[in-house]
């Protein structure tokens, strides 16, 4: 039925009713010509490869010059990297005109390029779909998949297309200091080959052999990568070979989104190789705390790459057996970490008497590690849940026979070391996730001081318990002058680092509390509730005593006047500064501890100076600036206008 005439007569706000079509049904009807509702509105504007070819906006592959081939390759790499950065296929790879008509691939180079795009892309698509933790906020799932036609396997692609073309182009390369068009084309085909081989390895079970193959393929790409980057200027701009209205790519699907663009796709590609190496490096790590740090670095220190992320997720754990990278039992990593850290054998944990604690320890620490892979939104949402799970370790530590604690058995140190260090990290993540307001800083830093005190007490108690005979066993017998084991040296060094953090947190907790009490920070009514929620898990601990809110406020107010409290703050920060100054030059410590200590030295100096300024003149307003150490924002003083 033609209703065109009736539609033309309608005024704005009027609707057309028909028999059997009620007002209720009209509420869910399509509003014609509305860009957000009318799906087919943009269909008439859709381009097709043949339409673009006839209008001379594009050329078929056989008509492309070498410079245009280079530009087309660079455009495809741009789209691949945009997709791997988490954007939808519809906005990236499916904007390429050539993707819709393989009759345009009538050039060996173009054929190789788009066969590789579809073969490798379909394999990556499978890897990403099987990733257990990637969610909708990590990447845009697409209504598009890859081509339905039979796609060759990577091995078929290498044998029938890439290897013959590589041999042909390599024969045209001449030895010369100046790179030529032949160098540009040849190096790009070699990079495609290396990328195909890497993706092929990423689909194989993780083992020493696949690890070596990935490393070899990365090295293969790097040897050719400089030539690709250096010849980029030879390529012609091929932006007209992408279209925002091509065929099935309807305007209505992504009308609200801009086509993504990566400024330097080759830099992103090179970084991806570094990320893969970081994953392989992680697989060799056997220190529980270093594993946490390296996972966080993979997520935060590199641009988003859903291929590397999916590969990490698939191999980090074998979930039904708690195997790290499909090989090492997770409990072995935790026990091994403590064995090395304290130069002591904690294999008692494998015995039946500690089986219950082990059964708790493995899933809690495993789940805590897994949650580091979550997005910032999910980390924020699950923050208190993670913290609550860590408290299970504290609770189960209390279930171990109290005679062990009375006899100062090192298992006492073990049971609290894992839980408390993880709690410290979790509270520090809260700053990174911006979960705290300035009114929370005093109690958070007091709690961090409390936790670092437990660690310091654990380490110090353990070192004091070492007998002369135990020390002699750790000495190097090959030297005339025996030297304490490097593990004991490291323990002493780490004690100094943790003491530095303890002094820092002690000073900052008093600083923020007195700033709040003196009107620089606005108070809230539920301070008791905010404080008690975090401290209550220690209420029944055998080894440590939880500090009640009344004790907390009494301790905070025990330093006297505003000026006297700030003098104590300055003294604590000065002590922390000296300890961090020693730590930053200590090669025994991890590189992260050294770098963090270097930044904390300057933070202590600036904060101490600002505290002294407030002693002399209180006519300032407080503001905060982020620093390289996420859990210590820098206080800045803004002078009030007279």
N, C-alpha and C positions, 0 to 999 in steps of 0.2 A: 504494500500500500504506500503510495506516494503522499507524504504529509508535508512536502516542501512549502506549499502555499500557506498551510495553517501555521507553520513555524514562522514564516515571514511576518504574519499578522500579530504574533505574540509581542507583548510589551515586556519590558524588564521586570522580572519577578513573577511573571505568570507561568503556569505549567499547563501541559496538554493532557487532558483526561480522555480515556476511551472506555468503552463498555468492558467490564471484567478487569480493568486496571485501576485499582483503588488508589486513594491518596497514600495509604500505608505503603503500598508497593512502589509508589512514585518516590518515596523517601530514599529507597535503595537503588533507584534507577541511575543510569549513566547520564551525566550532564554533558550534552553534546558541545564540542568545541572548547571544552575546558581542558587546558594542558595537563592538569593533574589527574583528571578522571577519564577523559576520552583517549583510550589506549591507541586508537588508530589515527589520531590527529596528525602525528608526524610521519605516518607511513608514506603519504604521497610525496614527501620531501626526501625519501630515502634514495641514496645513491646506489648504483650498481657498478661493478668493475667495467662492464661494457659501456655504460653511459659515460663514465669518466674517460674511458679509452677513446670513444667517439668524439668527445669534446676536447681531446688532446691535453687533458689535465694530467694523464699518466701515459706511460708507454709499456708495452709488453717487455718481458725479460730480454728477449733477443735484440731489442732496440736500445737497451741501456748501455751507456759508455762505462768504461772501467771506473771512472770517478763516481758515476751514479751507483755502480755496484757497491763501492766502498760506503757511500752515503746510505744506501739501503741497509747494508749490514749494521751500520751504527744505529739506524732507526730501530731495527729489530732488537738489538741489544738494549736500547732505551726502553722498549716495551716490556722485554723480559724482566729487566731489573725493577721496573715499576710494578709489575705483577708480583714479583718476589718480595717487594716492599709492603705487600698486604692489600693491594688494590684489586678490584674485580677484573676478571678476564674481559668483561664487556667494555671496560674503560681503557684497557691496555692492548692486549694482543689482538682483540677482535676489532680494533680500529684500523688495523692494517688491511688495505684494500686487497693485496695479493692473497690474503688468507681465505678469500671467498671464491677464487677462481684459479684452479691449478693449471688451466690452459695458458695462463700468463707466465708460467714458470719455464718458458722455452729457452732457458739459458742454464748451463750446467751449474754455475755459481748460485743462481736464484733457486734452482731445484734443490741443491744441497742445503741452502740456507733455510728454506721453508720445510723441507723434509725433517731437518734437524729440529726446527722450532716445534713441529707437531709431535715428533717422536719423543724428544726430551720433555716437552711440555706435558704430554699425556702421562709419562712416567712420574714426573714431579707431582702432577695432579693426584696420582694414586698415593704417593708418599704423604702428601699433605692431608688427604682424606683419612688416612690411617693414624694420624697423630692423635694421641689420647687427650691432650690438654689444650690444643688450639681451639679458641672459641670465636664467636662472631665479632667480638671487639678486637681480635688479633688480625683478622683479615676479612675481606668481603667475599662471602660465598656467592657464586654466580649462577644465573640460570643457564649459562653456557658451559658446555664441556668442550673437549677437543673433537676434531673431525670424526664423523661416523665411519668414513671409509677406512679400509684396512691400513693401519699405520705400520711401517716396517719396524722390526725390533732394532735396538741400538746396534747389535752385532751385524744385522743385515745392512743397516744404514752405513756403517763403517766399511763393510766389504764392497758394497755395490756403488756407493756414491762418494763418500768422503775420502777414502784412501786413494782411489784412482784420480780424483781431482787434485788431491794433495801432491801426488807424484807428478802430475802434469804441470801444476803451478811451480813446484820446486825446481823443475827443469828450466823454467824461464828466469829464475832468480840468478843474478850475476853478482859475483863478489865485488863489492864496492862500498866505500865509506858512506856514500849517499844512498838513502833508501829510495826505492822506485815503486811504481804502481804494482809491479810483480811481487815485490816484498810485502806490500800492503795486503794484496789479495791472499798470498800464500800464508802469511802470519795469521790472518783471520780464519782461514780454514783449519789451521793447526789448533787454534784456540777452540773452535767448534769441536774438533776431535777430542781434545782434552776434557772439555765440559761433558761431552757424551760419556766418556769413560768414567768420569767422577760420578755422574748420576747413576750409571750402571752399578758402580760399587756401593752407592748409598742404599741400593735395594737388596744387597746381599746381607746375610747375618754378620754381625760385628765380630771380628776376630783379628788376630795378628796379621793374617794374610791380607784381608780387606783393608786394614789400617795402612799397611805398607803400600798397597796399590793406590789408595787415595793420596798418600804423601807423594808418591812418584808422579801421579797425574798432575798434582798441584805444581810440582817442580817443572814438569813438561810445559804447562801453560805459562809459567812465569818466564821461562827462557824466551818465549815468543811474544810476551805481552808488551814489552817495551816498544817493539816494532809496530804493534797495533796502535798504541797511544801516539807514537811519534808521527804516524802517517794519517792521523785523523784529519788533519787539515787538507789532505788531498781529496777527501770526499766531498761530494756535492750535497747541498741541503735537499733532503727528500721529504720534507714535511707534507707536501701535497699527496704523498702516497699513504697518508692516513686520513680517515674521514670519520666525523662524529655522527653521520647519518647513513652509514653504510648498511644496506640490506636489513638483516634482522636487528641491527643495533638501533632500536627505536628511540626517538627522543624521550618518550615518556618513561623509559626505564631509568635513565640517569640524568634527567633534565636538571635536577638540582645539584649535580656534581660537576665539578670542572675535570677536564681530562688531566690526569696526574702527569707530572713531569719531574724527572731527576736531572739535576744540573750537570752532574758528571757521572754518567752510567759506568764508565770504565773504572773510576775510583771505587764505586759501589761494588763492582764485580771483583776488584782486587781485594776489597775488604771482606767479601764473602769467602775468599780463599783463606784469609787470616782467621775468620770465624771457624771454618772447618778444622783448621789446625788447632784452634783453641779447644774444640770438642775432643779431638784426638789426644791432646795434652791432658784434658780432664779425665779421660778414660784411664790414664796411667796413674792418676792421683790416688793415694791411699790414706790421706789425712782427712778426717771427718770435717774439721773446721775449714781446711783449704778447699774442700769440695764445695762447701756452702759459698765461699767467697768467689770461687771461679764460676759457679753457676750464675751468681748475681752479676759478675762482670760480663758474662756472655749476654745477659739480658739487657744490661744498662749501658755498657761501654761500646756497643756496636749498634749500627742501624738495624732496624727490624728486617729480618730475612726469614720468611716462613719455611723455606726449604731447610735451612740449617736448624731452625727451631724444631721442625718436625723430626729431623734425623736425630737430634739430641733427645727429644721426648721418647722416641721409639726405642732408643738404646740405653738410656740412663739406667733404667731398672727393668728386670724381668719380673713383672708384678706379682705373679703367683708364688714366686720363690724368694723374693727380696734379693735378687742378684744384681750387683752393680755392673753395668755393661756386660750382662749375660755371663759373667764369669765368677766374680768374687762375692761371697755371701756378705750381706750388709753388716752383720754382727762382727765379722772378721775385721772390717774396716774400723768400726768403732773401738773394738778392743785393741786392735793394732795401734790406733792413734794414741790411746792411753799408755800402752806399753812403751812406745817411743818417747812420749812426752815425759813420763815419770821414770823411765829406765827400770821398769818393774813389770813382772809377769802378772797380768790380770786374767789369766786363763781360768781362774776360779769361776768366772762367769759362765763357763760352759758346763759346770757341774750342776747336778740336779737341784742343789740347794738354792741356786740363783736362777733357776729356769723361769720362774714366774717373772722375775725382774727383766730377764732377757726378752720374754714374750711381750712385755710392755715396751721395752726400750726400742726394739726394732721397728714396729709400726709407727710409733710416735715420731721418732727421728726421721724415718722414711717419709712420712706425710709432711713433716716440716720442710724437708728438702724439696719435695715435689711442689709445694705451694710457692716456692721462690720462682717457679716458671709462670705463675699467674700474671695477668695484666695488673696495672696499678689500681684499676677499679676493684678487681676481685681481691687484691691484697688488702685494700682498705676495708672492704666488706668483711673479710675473714680475719681481720687483725686480732680481734679479741678471742675468736675461736682458736686461732693458732696459739695464742698465749695461754689459753685454758688447757690446750692439749699438752703444752710443755709442763704445766703444773702437775700433770699426771706423773711425770718422772720424779718430781719432788715428793709426791705422795708415796709412790712405790719405794723410794729410797728409804722412807721411814719404816717400811714393812720389813726391811732386812733386819735380822736379829740385832738388837741393841748392843749385845756383847761385842759385836764387831766394832762399833763406834767406841765403846769403852776401852777396847784394846788397841785403839788407834790403827785399825787395819786400813791399808791403803784403799780398800774398796769404798770407804767413806768418802775419800777424795774423788774417786771415780764417779760415784753416783751423783754427786753434786756438780762436778765439773761439766758434764754434758748438759745437764738441765740449766744450770746458771749461765753458762756461756751463751747458750741458745736464747735464753731470756734476755740477756743483755743485747744481743743482736736484734731480737724482735722489737725491743723498746727503741733501739736506734733507728730501725726501719720506720717507726712511727713519725720521726722527723722528716724522713725522705718522702713519706706519703702525705705529709702535711696534716696529720691527724690531731696535733696538739695546738692549742692556743697558748699565748704567753702566760696565761693564768695557770696553765698546767706545768710550766717549766720547772718551778720550784720542787713540786712533788716528784716529777719524773726524774730530775737529776738527783734528788735525795734517794730515790729507789735505785737508780744506777749506782750511786755511791754505796748503798747497802749491798747490792749484788757483787760489786767489785771487791768489797770488804770480805765477802765470803770466799771469793777466788783467792785473794791475797792470803787469807787465813789458811785455806787448803794447801796452797803451794808452800807457804812458809812452814806449816806444820810438817809437811812431808819431808822437806829438806832437813829440818831439824831432827827428824827421826832417823836419818841415814847414819848408820854406824860406821866406824872406821873400816871395818872389814868390808862393808858394802861399797865404800868409796874405793878401797883398794881393788876390788873386782872390776871397777869401772875405769881404772887407770890404764894407760898405755904402757905395757911391760917392755916395749922395745926401747924406751928411752931411759937414760940413767936417772933423770929427774922426772919422776912420774907426774903426769898432768891429769887433771880432772877430765872426765869424759866430756866431749862436745855436747852431749845431751844434757848433762848437768849444767854446763855453761849456758846453754840455751834456756834452761829452766830459770836460772838466775836472771838472765837478761829479760825474759818475759815477765818475771816478777817485778822488775823495775818499770816495765811498760805499764803493767796493770796498776802499779802504785801511782804512776803518773796520772792515769785515768781516774783513779780514786780521788786524788788530790784535786783534779780538775772538776769532777762532779761535786765534790764537797764544797768547793768555792762557788760554783755556779748555783747550787741549790740555795745557799745562804744569800747570794746576790739577788736572785729572782724573788726570794721570799721577802727580803727587806724592801725591795722595790715595790712589791705588792702592798706591803704593810704601810708604806709611806706615800701611796697614791700615784706612783709612776705607772703601775699596772692596775687595771680595774678588777676588783674582787668579784667573785660570784658566790651564791649562797650555798651551793652544794659541795664545798671544798672537802668536807669530811667524807662524803660519798665517793667523790672522785679518787681520793687518796686510798680509802679502805678497800675499794674493789680490786686494786692491784696488789695490795699487801696481804689480803686475807688468806691467800693460798699457803702462807708460811705460818699460819696460826698454830698448827699442830706439829710443826717440825721438831724433831728431837735435837738436831744439831745446831740450829740457829733459832733465834727468837725474833718473832715479828715485832715491829715497832708500831704501836697504836698511834692513832691520829693525835691524841692528847700528848703523848710522849714526843711525837714529831714537832708539834707546835711549841712545846716547852723547850725542846732542843734548839729550834730555830730562833727562839726569843732569848736564848741564854747568853748572847754575846753583848748585850747591853744596848747602847744607843745606835742610831743609824750610822754614825761615823765609826764607832768601834766595830760594828759588824763589817763595814766595808774594809776596814784595816785587816780583819781576819780573812776576808775574801782575797784581798791583795796578797796576803802572806801565803794562802793556799795555792793561788795561781802561780806565785813565784816558785814555790816548791815543785809544782807540776812542770813548770817551764824547765827547771834544771834537770828533772828526770827525762823529759822528752828530748832535751838537748843531747843527753847521753844516748838515748835510744836511736835517734836519727842517724848517728854515725856507727851504730852497732851492726856489723855485717852478719852476725849470728841470727838476728831477727829476720822475719820475712820482709820482702820488699814493701809490701803494703804497710806493715807496721812502721818501717823506716820513713816512708813517704808521709804517712799520717802524722807521725811524730814531728816531722819538719813543719807541717802546716799548723799543728797544735802549738808549737813554740810561739809562732807569731800571734795566734789567737789569744794565748795567755798574756802576751805582752800588751796587746791592744786593749783587752778587757781589763787588765790591771790598771792601765793608764786611765781608762774611763772611770773606773771605780775611785781612783784618787781625785779625779776632777769633780766627781759628785760630792766628795768629802769637803772640798773647798767651796763649791757653789752648786746648789740644788736647782738652779733655774734652767733646767734642761727638760726636753721631751725625749722619750725613748723610741727608737726605731730599730729594725733588725735587717741584716743583710745576710744572704746565703754565702757560705764558704765552701771550700773544697772538701771539708769534713761535714757531711750532711747533718750529723747529730749535734753540731755546735754552731748555731747561728751567731753572727757577730753583732754585738750591741753597738749602736751608734747613738751619739748624743747630739740633739738638735737644740741649739740655744734658743730660749724663748725671747721674743721681742719685748723690749722694755716698754 
